Amino acid sequence: MKNFDFIIVGGGTSGTVTAAKLIKNGYSVLLLEEGKRNNNPLLSMPAGWIPMLEGSPYLKFYKSIAQPQLNNRQHDIAQAKVLGGGSSVNGMVYMRGKPSDYQNWVDETGDERWSWNSLMSSYKKLENNQRLSGNFHGSDGSIKVSDPGYVAKGSDLYIKSMQNLGLPYNRDFNDGDQYGVGLMQYTIGDGRRSDTVSTLIKPLSEDKNLQIKLNTVVTKIIIEKKKATGVEVIFNKKVEKYYGNEIILTAGSLVSPKILMHSGIGEEAQLKKFGIEVIEKLEGVGKNLQDHHEVPFISRAKKGYGYFKQNKGLRMIRNGIQYLLFKSGPVTSNGVDCCSFLNPDDLKDQDNPKVKLYCVQIMYTDRDTKGIKPDHGVTLTPCIMNPKSRGEVTLNSSNPLDLPNINPNFLSNKEDLDIFISSLRLAREVINTKPLSDIILEEILPGKNIDDDESLTNYCKKMVKTNWHPVGTCKMGSDSDEMAVLNSKLQVKGIDNLRVFDVSMMPNIVAANTNAPAMAIADKATDIMLEG
């Protein structure tokens, strides 16, 4: 059987970036992905990701364990199950975070290669920005990044209202200074999603050094004398084995720790509980789960300012024709045009934006708001950028095909809850500030009578949900950190030839949507590996 130079477990954002880079350096690569190819033209359209959120064949759906601090609610958590991963199915927001996020990584590891300035070279190398260049942006990379192709009228009103509340207009959230309000940028080019498959993998489709195996579940890493030598997989209900000189996990923060645990790497008590032979005791595997979480503030608004029913009837036909003919109109928007970064307790605090306040020009409804009739509206969604709450991923059984137990543990830290309460009060102030107030008809949720701390706390517990950015479950750290799973080269401690290149390596979550960081991490990690 062929022995590959590299086997990459997980064909998502990090895995495809890593594979493409290794192929360009002349190595043989086997890329293993549980999902299939994305052949749905809807997902290439910027607005097409929204109807795919429920029941999509390109997503794997999890339920969290019951959350005692949230009155035993269970969260719905979706992870990409498709070649290209999040880059193929996400909301396309291009965001990096702030320098202090990465300084925390340096403090944890002592390795300056994970600093903001160092990672900037990877961000710029990958980026082909429509509008920005210079010290913070690239214009020659494969990943196209652009301003929104369409902006709803209500989004402009939100931006003006936030300025009237004292926030400055921010023309670039990715230059290290996030404070302010403005339009976001997206991994969109020429009116189409710019994912890692179409930009990085497709050009290598004729390269014989790259083998991609889809619909393949990796069950464990093959380890011999503390050295990773291959992987065991299930394909077409049959067990197969593949061997490589280096194994790289890029299966994401929910699955990478699960594979490690089934391979005998993790917390001793948990492995023994399920009869798994302990090969390397690493207490931190699956711990340190962090995720951006949000609580919606929903209001009804006058029609003509947002996206309600733009995908229905004659409007849908008109918008579709406009998109197909001119690559313009509402279909070129991902549905969320703008946001602000701020401290809800002090809008003048430029140095410590705690919240990303999304503005969605629709009454956003889901299973938690089934009693509300959809209508024209505005949903302000505060999302905590550096939450203090920590959760974990644990095994459910010894069967590698069983889903893991996921405990997000949202609102387990009181500081997170306090930030949400302040954010909801700020959101109420925003909808009552001109010019946005001119189109607001009424507050729907939490409801204008819900104002005391206890009532707002109960509302948060009922409504808090994931922003789909789980990280941290295989964190990197110093040699002295007993909870670190990886060293700063992203090598699994105690095991040779085994690395983790996805966002599970983050010691702390960054103040950003995680797709752009996932690309930069994989690029930097591959550089570090090839140096050796």
Secondary structure, 3 states (H helix, E strand, C coil): CCEEEEEEECCCHHHHHHHHHHHHCCCCEEEECCCECCCCHHHHCHHHHHHHCCCCCCEEEEECCCEHHHCCECCEEEEECECCCHHHHCCCEECCCCHHHHHHHHHHHCCHHHCHHHHHHHHHHHEEECCCCCCCCCECCCEEEECCCCCCHHHHHHHHHHHHCCCCECCCCCCCCCCEEEECEECEECCEECCHHHHHHHHHCCCCCEEEECCEEEEEEEECCCEEEEEEEEECCEEEEEEEEEEEECCCCCCHHHHHHHCCEECHHHHHHCCCCCCEECCCCCCCEECCEECCEEEEECCCCCCCCCCCHHHHHHHHHHHHHHCCCHHHCCCCCEEEEECCCCCCCCCCCCEEEEEECCCCCCHHHCCCCCCCEEEEEEEECCCCCCEEEECCCCCCCCCCEEECCCCCCHHHHHHHHHHHHHHHHHHCCCCHHHCEEEEEECCCCCCCHHHHHHHHHHHCEECCCCECCCCECCCCCCCCCECCCCEECCCECEEECCHHHCCCCCCCCCHHHHHHHHHHHHHHHHHC
